[in-house]
Each structure stands twice: as C-alpha cells, then as structure tokens.
Amino acid sequence: MKSLELIKELTSAHGIPGFEGDVKNLIKKHLKGKAEFSQDNLGSLICKKSGQNAPKIMVPGHMDEIGFMVNSITKNGFIKFITLGGWWDQVLLAQKVTIKTQKGYITGIIGSTPPHLMSAKDKEKIVEKKEMFIDVGAKDREEAQDILGIQPGDPIVPNASFEVLHGTRMVMNKALDDRLGCCLFIDLINRLQETTHPNTVFGVGTVQEEVGLRGATTAANVVEPDICLTLDVAIATDTPGLEKEDSEVKLGAGPVLTLADASMIGNRSLRSFVINTAKDNNLPLQFNTMMGGGTDGGAVHKFGPGVPAVVISVPTRYIHTHYGLFYYEDYENTLNLLLAVIKKLDLETSNRIKQGL
C-alpha cells in the first residue's frame, strides 16, 4: 500500500480550524521541488504544478479537522471548551483529547456528571456539550495554567492512533475528513511528475472548511480556476440501520461522485465528463447526495463568473468522530480517476464544459 505512510503522517498531524500549520508544513515537505508554493491571507496553501498555461484546474482538499478550543478554566482546574466543526454530543463523553499548549501537549479526557448521580429523568437525556468538561488531572486553575501551560484559545484535537485493522485493507484514524483529500492531491502532483498534462494543476490545502468553507473562498481568488475537482470524504451507508438509504455507498466499491449537497449541485457537464472517464478507464464509481452538509466546492463554484465544479470523494465510515474508517483500494481508485481526468482536461474540453456541452 504505497501511500499508507503518507496517509498515516497527515491524519496523525494536528490541525483544527485556524491551526492548520503542522499540516501545511507536511504538505510542503512532500511536495518540495515538485510544485510552486504560495498562499492566501487566511493561510490556505496553494501548490502549483505547471503543464500547459490553461486551463487552470483547482483541486482543493481541506487541511483542518474538527476539534475544540479552550474556552475557560474552572477554579478546580477543569477545562471548558467550545467545538470547532460539527460534533454530535453522543460521541464525545469519555474520549481522550490532546490540548496543544505553548509548553507542549497535554492529555485529557472529556467528562460530565456521572449517571449514578443523575435523576431518572436526566438519565434519559443526551448530555449536551455545554455540560461537559475536560479533565487534565490539575488540582486547580493555577496548576492548569501555570504548570501545565493551558490558556484560553489553545487548540484541542482528538487523541487517536493510526491502525490497519487486523491485516485487512481497512484503515482507521482521526482526521480522514479531509486529510485524505490532502493526500490525494499530494499523490496526484507526485504522479504528474512522470507525465505531461494539458493544464496547470493547483493542489490547494484549504483552511477552516469545517467552520464555513472559508479558505476555499479566499484561495479561489488567488487561483482563479477554470475547473474545480473538490476532494473530500463521502459518508458510507453500508452499516446497520442505513439499509434504506437512497444513496448506497459502500466501502470497497470505489470513489464517490456527489450529485448534490447543501452547498452545491455538481456541474452537469463536468459530472458527465468524470463518469465517462471512469467508464473509459474501467474504474469503479459510486454516486451520492448529501443535503446535510457541504464541501469546499460550495465556495469555489461561486467564484467570479462561476466555476464548473464537482466533488470526488473516498467513501468513509464514522466521520466527525474520534475515528473514521476507509478501504485502501478506494483511495487508490480515487487517485487513478483523478489522474485520468487531469490527463484529458485540455483547454477545448474545459471550454466545452463551461458552455454546458
């Protein structure tokens, strides 16, 4: 599994919205000498791989992961926090987290009032995030601040570890959403070193996607793309309880082309181009809709006069929790599809897609 070490390195890095610097440095490390680097004023990293001058193909994958931020410290040394990105209350309790301070990393556990001390009525309710806290073992506020170095505004990330499950091709870690997208454009640019392509590719590590597609909005102003191939993860619906979902997305069945989400309807002509490219190259392709969320494409497609855009994703289970799970061959097939699309996206094809042909 050629890209496994890259995926392990990027998913294990810490980078909540507004604190993506470690991820950015890793992308630069892996693309040093392979791409020209620039960035927008919010911090999104733009990695330019030159081919022909036009068309300009933007391939964004967001660097940020969902996480938390220190809001305050109680007099007894417990950390109160806010969430950055979409967290479901039920997945938080008793989970380990890492607080990144100026003095180093501090491990804590998310806690709340024990059920043994709740009324029967309260036990029936879901504990809300605002009632939770992080226990770092400090005896009081002074120890938490002065000895451990924890301050309001410090970033907090899930404490998780990379694992390939039991010798299978199933891979598990935090931050698959969307470090897999970052890994894909790194691998894409590296593979393009070996071939010519009739366009210029901009792999873009965007910031603050999880809090409103912010980096994609500003990065598009720098790139001024002709076409956007957004990279993200798609929610797999092959687990118990989702048998009746209209969009059946399975691990191991290939990349996913999103038809519509809450932020964008995929460009019809570009969508057909991707579908035909997959067929011509005997590559598997799945389809989904996701009306409860959006991607960087939602911001990029509204740039200037409009940018034809689609979302191509790796199917993934359990996103927006401490651990996600994906099948490695889906990643490889997504990369192969991207390569095939890039090799065919010349200026004439780009103009035809813009005209809706």
Secondary structure, DSSP 8 states (H G I E B T S, - for coil): -TTHHHHHHHHHS---TT--HHHHHHHHHHHTTTSEEEE-TT--EEEEE-SSSS-EEEEEEE----EEEEEEE-TTS-EEEEEES---GGGTTT-EEEEEETTEEEEEEEE---GGGS-HHHHTS---GGG-EEE-S-SSHHIIIIIS---TT-EEEE----EEGGGSSEEEES-HHHHHHHHHHHHHHHHHTTS--SSEEEEEEES-GGGTSHHHHHHHHHH--SEEEEEEEEE---STT-TT-SS---TTS--EEEEEESS-B--HHHHHHHHHHHHHTT---EEEEETT---THHHHTTSTT---EEEEEEEEBS-SSS-EEEEHHHHHHHHHHHHHHHHH--HHHHHHHHTT-
